[in-house]
Amino acid sequence: MGMTDSQFKAFIRFVLDSLQEVKKEKDPAAREERLNKVIDNLQKALED
């Protein structure tokens, strides 16, 4: 089952927002933790 264009754009906005939050993080350990969370969420989305 595919996504509509609107659903895909919403997903891209979610990923972009998450990555922008990671980029803002100053503490390297916290940045790493946030980035790993984004990666885990993307992996889970692929597995669904």
PDB file of N, H, CA, C and O in Angstrom:
ATOM      1  N   MET A   1       0.846  -1.171   0.000  1.00  0.00           N
ATOM      2  CA  MET A   1       0.000   0.000   0.000  1.00  0.00           C
ATOM      3  C   MET A   1       0.893   1.235   0.000  1.00  0.00           C
ATOM      4  O   MET A   1       1.795   1.352   0.829  1.00  0.00           O
ATOM      5  N   GLY A   2       0.647   2.142  -0.913  1.00  0.00           N
ATOM      6  H   GLY A   2      -0.087   2.048  -1.586  1.00  0.00           H
ATOM      7  CA  GLY A   2       1.471   3.333  -1.052  1.00  0.00           C
ATOM      8  C   GLY A   2       0.914   4.514  -0.283  1.00  0.00           C
ATOM      9  O   GLY A   2      -0.151   4.453   0.333  1.00  0.00           O
ATOM     10  N   MET A   3       1.677   5.588  -0.345  1.00  0.00           N
ATOM     11  H   MET A   3       2.542   5.638  -0.845  1.00  0.00           H
ATOM     12  CA  MET A   3       1.279   6.842   0.309  1.00  0.00           C
ATOM     13  C   MET A   3       0.768   7.804  -0.739  1.00  0.00           C
ATOM     14  O   MET A   3       1.171   7.767  -1.902  1.00  0.00           O
ATOM     15  N   THR A   4      -0.120   8.657  -0.302  1.00  0.00           N
ATOM     16  H   THR A   4      -0.448   8.688   0.642  1.00  0.00           H
ATOM     17  CA  THR A   4      -0.519   9.752  -1.176  1.00  0.00           C
ATOM     18  C   THR A   4       0.594  10.800  -1.153  1.00  0.00           C
ATOM     19  O   THR A   4       1.473  10.756  -0.293  1.00  0.00           O
ATOM     20  N   ASP A   5       0.554  11.720  -2.077  1.00  0.00           N
ATOM     21  H   ASP A   5      -0.161  11.756  -2.775  1.00  0.00           H
ATOM     22  CA  ASP A   5       1.545  12.801  -2.086  1.00  0.00           C
ATOM     23  C   ASP A   5       1.510  13.587  -0.785  1.00  0.00           C
ATOM     24  O   ASP A   5       2.558  13.947  -0.248  1.00  0.00           O
ATOM     25  N   SER A   6       0.331  13.853  -0.281  1.00  0.00           N
ATOM     26  H   SER A   6      -0.520  13.562  -0.717  1.00  0.00           H
ATOM     27  CA  SER A   6       0.193  14.601   0.972  1.00  0.00           C
ATOM     28  C   SER A   6       0.785  13.834   2.147  1.00  0.00           C
ATOM     29  O   SER A   6       1.448  14.429   2.997  1.00  0.00           O
ATOM     30  N   GLN A   7       0.562  12.539   2.210  1.00  0.00           N
ATOM     31  H   GLN A   7       0.023  12.055   1.520  1.00  0.00           H
ATOM     32  CA  GLN A   7       1.119  11.724   3.285  1.00  0.00           C
ATOM     33  C   GLN A   7       2.641  11.686   3.193  1.00  0.00           C
ATOM     34  O   GLN A   7       3.324  11.773   4.213  1.00  0.00           O
ATOM     35  N   PHE A   8       3.173  11.557   1.993  1.00  0.00           N
ATOM     36  H   PHE A   8       2.618  11.486   1.164  1.00  0.00           H
ATOM     37  CA  PHE A   8       4.615  11.525   1.808  1.00  0.00           C
ATOM     38  C   PHE A   8       5.238  12.857   2.225  1.00  0.00           C
ATOM     39  O   PHE A   8       6.273  12.879   2.892  1.00  0.00           O
ATOM     40  N   LYS A   9       4.613  13.960   1.835  1.00  0.00           N
ATOM     41  H   LYS A   9       3.772  13.942   1.293  1.00  0.00           H
ATOM     42  CA  LYS A   9       5.117  15.284   2.214  1.00  0.00           C
ATOM     43  C   LYS A   9       5.092  15.460   3.729  1.00  0.00           C
ATOM     44  O   LYS A   9       6.017  16.042   4.297  1.00  0.00           O
ATOM     45  N   ALA A  10       4.063  14.973   4.379  1.00  0.00           N
ATOM     46  H   ALA A  10       3.312  14.501   3.918  1.00  0.00           H
ATOM     47  CA  ALA A  10       3.975  15.057   5.835  1.00  0.00           C
ATOM     48  C   ALA A  10       5.097  14.241   6.480  1.00  0.00           C
ATOM     49  O   ALA A  10       5.688  14.669   7.472  1.00  0.00           O
ATOM     50  N   PHE A  11       5.385  13.085   5.925  1.00  0.00           N
ATOM     51  H   PHE A  11       4.906  12.737   5.120  1.00  0.00           H
ATOM     52  CA  PHE A  11       6.471  12.251   6.426  1.00  0.00           C
ATOM     53  C   PHE A  11       7.822  12.953   6.259  1.00  0.00           C
ATOM     54  O   PHE A  11       8.653  12.930   7.167  1.00  0.00           O
ATOM     55  N   ILE A  12       8.035  13.568   5.114  1.00  0.00           N
ATOM     56  H   ILE A  12       7.360  13.587   4.376  1.00  0.00           H
ATOM     57  CA  ILE A  12       9.273  14.298   4.861  1.00  0.00           C
ATOM     58  C   ILE A  12       9.394  15.480   5.823  1.00  0.00           C
ATOM     59  O   ILE A  12      10.485  15.760   6.319  1.00  0.00           O
ATOM     60  N   ARG A  13       8.293  16.172   6.091  1.00  0.00           N
ATOM     61  H   ARG A  13       7.406  15.944   5.688  1.00  0.00           H
ATOM     62  CA  ARG A  13       8.318  17.277   7.053  1.00  0.00           C
ATOM     63  C   ARG A  13       8.714  16.782   8.440  1.00  0.00           C
ATOM     64  O   ARG A  13       9.473  17.448   9.144  1.00  0.00           O
ATOM     65  N   PHE A  14       8.203  15.616   8.833  1.00  0.00           N
ATOM     66  H   PHE A  14       7.586  15.075   8.261  1.00  0.00           H
ATOM     67  CA  PHE A  14       8.550  15.020  10.119  1.00  0.00           C
ATOM     68  C   PHE A  14      10.054  14.731  10.187  1.00  0.00           C
ATOM     69  O   PHE A  14      10.706  15.065  11.176  1.00  0.00           O
ATOM     70  N   VAL A  15      10.594  14.120   9.151  1.00  0.00           N
ATOM     71  H   VAL A  15      10.064  13.849   8.347  1.00  0.00           H
ATOM     72  CA  VAL A  15      12.015  13.791   9.122  1.00  0.00           C
ATOM     73  C   VAL A  15      12.854  15.066   9.136  1.00  0.00           C
ATOM     74  O   VAL A  15      13.835  15.155   9.875  1.00  0.00           O
ATOM     75  N   LEU A  16      12.481  16.039   8.334  1.00  0.00           N
ATOM     76  H   LEU A  16      11.685  15.967   7.733  1.00  0.00           H
ATOM     77  CA  LEU A  16      13.217  17.299   8.270  1.00  0.00           C
ATOM     78  C   LEU A  16      13.211  18.006   9.621  1.00  0.00           C
ATOM     79  O   LEU A  16      14.249  18.486  10.076  1.00  0.00           O
ATOM     80  N   ASP A  17      12.052  18.072  10.262  1.00  0.00           N
ATOM     81  H   ASP A  17      11.208  17.682   9.893  1.00  0.00           H
ATOM     82  CA  ASP A  17      11.945  18.708  11.572  1.00  0.00           C
ATOM     83  C   ASP A  17      12.827  17.988  12.592  1.00  0.00           C
ATOM     84  O   ASP A  17      13.507  18.632  13.391  1.00  0.00           O
ATOM     85  N   SER A  18      12.815  16.680  12.565  1.00  0.00           N
ATOM     86  H   SER A  18      12.263  16.157  11.916  1.00  0.00           H
ATOM     87  CA  SER A  18      13.633  15.904  13.492  1.00  0.00           C
ATOM     88  C   SER A  18      15.122  16.171  13.274  1.00  0.00           C
ATOM     89  O   SER A  18      15.871  16.340  14.236  1.00  0.00           O
ATOM     90  N   LEU A  19      15.546  16.210  12.025  1.00  0.00           N
ATOM     91  H   LEU A  19      14.937  16.073  11.244  1.00  0.00           H
ATOM     92  CA  LEU A  19      16.952  16.462  11.726  1.00  0.00           C
ATOM     93  C   LEU A  19      17.366  17.889  12.079  1.00  0.00           C
ATOM     94  O   LEU A  19      18.499  18.122  12.500  1.00  0.00           O
ATOM     95  N   GLN A  20      16.461  18.833  11.912  1.00  0.00           N
ATOM     96  H   GLN A  20      15.541  18.644  11.570  1.00  0.00           H
ATOM     97  CA  GLN A  20      16.770  20.212  12.294  1.00  0.00           C
ATOM     98  C   GLN A  20      16.945  20.324  13.808  1.00  0.00           C
ATOM     99  O   GLN A  20      17.796  21.079  14.279  1.00  0.00           O
ATOM    100  N   GLU A  21      16.149  19.579  14.566  1.00  0.00           N
ATOM    101  H   GLU A  21      15.458  18.966  14.183  1.00  0.00           H
ATOM    102  CA  GLU A  21      16.307  19.563  16.021  1.00  0.00           C
ATOM    103  C   GLU A  21      17.649  18.956  16.413  1.00  0.00           C
ATOM    104  O   GLU A  21      18.301  19.445  17.335  1.00  0.00           O
ATOM    105  N   VAL A  22      18.062  17.911  15.732  1.00  0.00           N
ATOM    106  H   VAL A  22      17.532  17.514  14.983  1.00  0.00           H
ATOM    107  CA  VAL A  22      19.368  17.302  15.996  1.00  0.00           C
ATOM    108  C   VAL A  22      20.477  18.316  15.707  1.00  0.00           C
ATOM    109  O   VAL A  22      21.425  18.439  16.483  1.00  0.00           O
ATOM    110  N   LYS A  23      20.361  19.023  14.621  1.00  0.00           N
ATOM    111  H   LYS A  23      19.591  18.923  13.990  1.00  0.00           H
ATOM    112  CA  LYS A  23      21.373  19.995  14.215  1.00  0.00           C
ATOM    113  C   LYS A  23      21.540  21.107  15.257  1.00  0.00           C
ATOM    114  O   LYS A  23      22.648  21.605  15.454  1.00  0.00           O
ATOM    115  N   LYS A  24      20.455  21.495  15.922  1.00  0.00           N
ATOM    116  H   LYS A  24      19.555  21.090  15.762  1.00  0.00           H
ATOM    117  CA  LYS A  24      20.486  22.562  16.923  1.00  0.00           C
ATOM    118  C   LYS A  24      21.171  22.137  18.219  1.00  0.00           C
ATOM    119  O   LYS A  24      21.657  22.978  18.975  1.00  0.00           O
ATOM    120  N   GLU A  25      21.205  20.847  18.468  1.00  0.00           N
ATOM    121  H   GLU A  25      20.810  20.164  17.854  1.00  0.00           H
ATOM    122  CA  GLU A  25      21.749  20.339  19.731  1.00  0.00           C
ATOM    123  C   GLU A  25      23.248  20.622  19.821  1.00  0.00           C
ATOM    124  O   GLU A  25      24.009  20.270  18.920  1.00  0.00           O
ATOM    125  N   LYS A  26      23.662  21.255  20.907  1.00  0.00           N
ATOM    126  H   LYS A  26      23.044  21.540  21.640  1.00  0.00           H
ATOM    127  CA  LYS A  26      25.066  21.630  21.097  1.00  0.00           C
ATOM    128  C   LYS A  26      25.884  20.513  21.749  1.00  0.00           C
ATOM    129  O   LYS A  26      27.049  20.313  21.407  1.00  0.00           O
ATOM    130  N   ASP A  27      25.283  19.801  22.671  1.00  0.00           N
ATOM    131  H   ASP A  27      24.336  19.963  22.949  1.00  0.00           H
ATOM    132  CA  ASP A  27      25.985  18.737  23.382  1.00  0.00           C
ATOM    133  C   ASP A  27      26.159  17.520  22.475  1.00  0.00           C
ATOM    134  O   ASP A  27      25.168  16.961  22.005  1.00  0.00           O
ATOM    135  N   PRO A  28      27.408  17.098  22.220  1.00  0.00           N
ATOM    136  CA  PRO A  28      27.632  15.967  21.307  1.00  0.00           C
ATOM    137  C   PRO A  28      26.924  14.678  21.727  1.00  0.00           C
ATOM    138  O   PRO A  28      26.401  13.959  20.875  1.00  0.00           O
ATOM    139  N   ALA A  29      26.901  14.380  23.018  1.00  0.00           N
ATOM    140  H   ALA A  29      27.326  14.964  23.710  1.00  0.00           H
ATOM    141  CA  ALA A  29      26.240  13.157  23.475  1.00  0.00           C
ATOM    142  C   ALA A  29      24.733  13.230  23.236  1.00  0.00           C
ATOM    143  O   ALA A  29      24.123  12.256  22.794  1.00  0.00           O
ATOM    144  N   ALA A  30      24.136  14.383  23.528  1.00  0.00           N
ATOM    145  H   ALA A  30      24.631  15.174  23.887  1.00  0.00           H
ATOM    146  CA  ALA A  30      22.700  14.554  23.306  1.00  0.00           C
ATOM    147  C   ALA A  30      22.383  14.529  21.806  1.00  0.00           C
ATOM    148  O   ALA A  30      21.359  13.986  21.392  1.00  0.00           O
ATOM    149  N   ARG A  31      23.265  15.118  21.000  1.00  0.00           N
ATOM    150  H   ARG A  31      24.097  15.559  21.337  1.00  0.00           H
ATOM    151  CA  ARG A  31      23.079  15.114  19.544  1.00  0.00           C
ATOM    152  C   ARG A  31      23.095  13.673  19.022  1.00  0.00           C
ATOM    153  O   ARG A  31      22.261  13.283  18.204  1.00  0.00           O
ATOM    154  N   GLU A  32      24.053  12.905  19.510  1.00  0.00           N
ATOM    155  H   GLU A  32      24.730  13.222  20.174  1.00  0.00           H
ATOM    156  CA  GLU A  32      24.158  11.494  19.112  1.00  0.00           C
ATOM    157  C   GLU A  32      22.896  10.730  19.499  1.00  0.00           C
ATOM    158  O   GLU A  32      22.381   9.936  18.712  1.00  0.00           O
ATOM    159  N   GLU A  33      22.405  10.967  20.702  1.00  0.00           N
ATOM    160  H   GLU A  33      22.824  11.612  21.341  1.00  0.00           H
ATOM    161  CA  GLU A  33      21.192  10.295  21.175  1.00  0.00           C
ATOM    162  C   GLU A  33      19.985  10.656  20.311  1.00  0.00           C
ATOM    163  O   GLU A  33      19.207   9.785  19.921  1.00  0.00           O
ATOM    164  N   ARG A  34      19.835  11.956  20.013  1.00  0.00           N
ATOM    165  H   ARG A  34      20.466  12.664  20.329  1.00  0.00           H
ATOM    166  CA  ARG A  34      18.709  12.395  19.172  1.00  0.00           C
ATOM    167  C   ARG A  34      18.811  11.809  17.765  1.00  0.00           C
ATOM    168  O   ARG A  34      17.813  11.369  17.194  1.00  0.00           O
ATOM    169  N   LEU A  35      20.031  11.807  17.211  1.00  0.00           N
ATOM    170  H   LEU A  35      20.841  12.164  17.676  1.00  0.00           H
ATOM    171  CA  LEU A  35      20.225  11.265  15.868  1.00  0.00           C
ATOM    172  C   LEU A  35      19.900   9.778  15.837  1.00  0.00           C
ATOM    173  O   LEU A  35      19.269   9.299  14.895  1.00  0.00           O
ATOM    174  N   ASN A  36      20.326   9.050  16.857  1.00  0.00           N
ATOM    175  H   ASN A  36      20.838   9.440  17.622  1.00  0.00           H
ATOM    176  CA  ASN A  36      20.008   7.620  16.920  1.00  0.00           C
ATOM    177  C   ASN A  36      18.503   7.391  17.006  1.00  0.00           C
ATOM    178  O   ASN A  36      17.987   6.425  16.443  1.00  0.00           O
ATOM    179  N   LYS A  37      17.801   8.272  17.705  1.00  0.00           N
ATOM    180  H   LYS A  37      18.219   9.056  18.162  1.00  0.00           H
ATOM    181  CA  LYS A  37      16.346   8.150  17.798  1.00  0.00           C
ATOM    182  C   LYS A  37      15.696   8.353  16.423  1.00  0.00           C
ATOM    183  O   LYS A  37      14.782   7.618  16.050  1.00  0.00           O
ATOM    184  N   VAL A  38      16.171   9.352  15.676  1.00  0.00           N
ATOM    185  H   VAL A  38      16.913   9.949  15.979  1.00  0.00           H
ATOM    186  CA  VAL A  38      15.644   9.585  14.325  1.00  0.00           C
ATOM    187  C   VAL A  38      15.905   8.353  13.449  1.00  0.00           C
ATOM    188  O   VAL A  38      15.020   7.894  12.727  1.00  0.00           O
ATOM    189  N   ILE A  39      17.125   7.830  13.523  1.00  0.00           N
ATOM    190  H   ILE A  39      17.844   8.202  14.109  1.00  0.00           H
ATOM    191  CA  ILE A  39      17.482   6.648  12.732  1.00  0.00           C
ATOM    192  C   ILE A  39      16.603   5.461  13.113  1.00  0.00           C
ATOM    193  O   ILE A  39      16.109   4.749  12.238  1.00  0.00           O
ATOM    194  N   ASP A  40      16.407   5.244  14.410  1.00  0.00           N
ATOM    195  H   ASP A  40      16.809   5.822  15.121  1.00  0.00           H
ATOM    196  CA  ASP A  40      15.551   4.138  14.858  1.00  0.00           C
ATOM    197  C   ASP A  40      14.124   4.295  14.362  1.00  0.00           C
ATOM    198  O   ASP A  40      13.509   3.323  13.926  1.00  0.00           O
ATOM    199  N   ASN A  41      13.593   5.509  14.425  1.00  0.00           N
ATOM    200  H   ASN A  41      14.093   6.299  14.780  1.00  0.00           H
ATOM    201  CA  ASN A  41      12.229   5.747  13.936  1.00  0.00           C
ATOM    202  C   ASN A  41      12.116   5.483  12.447  1.00  0.00           C
ATOM    203  O   ASN A  41      11.127   4.909  11.993  1.00  0.00           O
ATOM    204  N   LEU A  42      13.118   5.894  11.681  1.00  0.00           N
ATOM    205  H   LEU A  42      13.922   6.360  12.050  1.00  0.00           H
ATOM    206  CA  LEU A  42      13.102   5.631  10.235  1.00  0.00           C
ATOM    207  C   LEU A  42      13.178   4.127   9.963  1.00  0.00           C
ATOM    208  O   LEU A  42      12.490   3.619   9.078  1.00  0.00           O
ATOM    209  N   GLN A  43      14.009   3.423  10.720  1.00  0.00           N
ATOM    210  H   GLN A  43      14.568   3.837  11.439  1.00  0.00           H
ATOM    211  CA  GLN A  43      14.115   1.983  10.544  1.00  0.00           C
ATOM    212  C   GLN A  43      12.786   1.292  10.851  1.00  0.00           C
ATOM    213  O   GLN A  43      12.369   0.384  10.132  1.00  0.00           O
ATOM    214  N   LYS A  44      12.131   1.728  11.920  1.00  0.00           N
ATOM    215  H   LYS A  44      12.470   2.465  12.504  1.00  0.00           H
ATOM    216  CA  LYS A  44      10.831   1.158  12.278  1.00  0.00           C
ATOM    217  C   LYS A  44       9.788   1.426  11.189  1.00  0.00           C
ATOM    218  O   LYS A  44       8.946   0.575  10.902  1.00  0.00           O
ATOM    219  N   ALA A  45       9.854   2.609  10.590  1.00  0.00           N
ATOM    220  H   ALA A  45      10.539   3.300  10.823  1.00  0.00           H
ATOM    221  CA  ALA A  45       8.915   2.946   9.513  1.00  0.00           C
ATOM    222  C   ALA A  45       9.118   2.017   8.316  1.00  0.00           C
ATOM    223  O   ALA A  45       8.155   1.624   7.659  1.00  0.00           O
ATOM    224  N   LEU A  46      10.368   1.670   8.039  1.00  0.00           N
ATOM    225  H   LEU A  46      11.151   1.990   8.573  1.00  0.00           H
ATOM    226  CA  LEU A  46      10.646   0.740   6.935  1.00  0.00           C
ATOM    227  C   LEU A  46      10.128  -0.670   7.218  1.00  0.00           C
ATOM    228  O   LEU A  46       9.721  -1.387   6.304  1.00  0.00           O
ATOM    229  N   GLU A  47      10.149  -1.053   8.477  1.00  0.00           N
ATOM    230  H   GLU A  47      10.480  -0.471   9.219  1.00  0.00           H
ATOM    231  CA  GLU A  47       9.755  -2.408   8.860  1.00  0.00           C
ATOM    232  C   GLU A  47       8.251  -2.583   8.966  1.00  0.00           C
ATOM    233  O   GLU A  47       7.764  -3.713   8.966  1.00  0.00           O
ATOM    234  N   ASP A  48       7.504  -1.492   9.055  1.00  0.00           N
ATOM    235  H   ASP A  48       7.900  -0.573   9.055  1.00  0.00           H
ATOM    236  CA  ASP A  48       6.040  -1.583   9.175  1.00  0.00           C
ATOM    237  C   ASP A  48       5.400  -2.038   7.886  1.00  0.00           C
ATOM    238  O   ASP A  48       4.177  -2.167   7.816  1.00  0.00           O
TER     239      ASP A  48
END
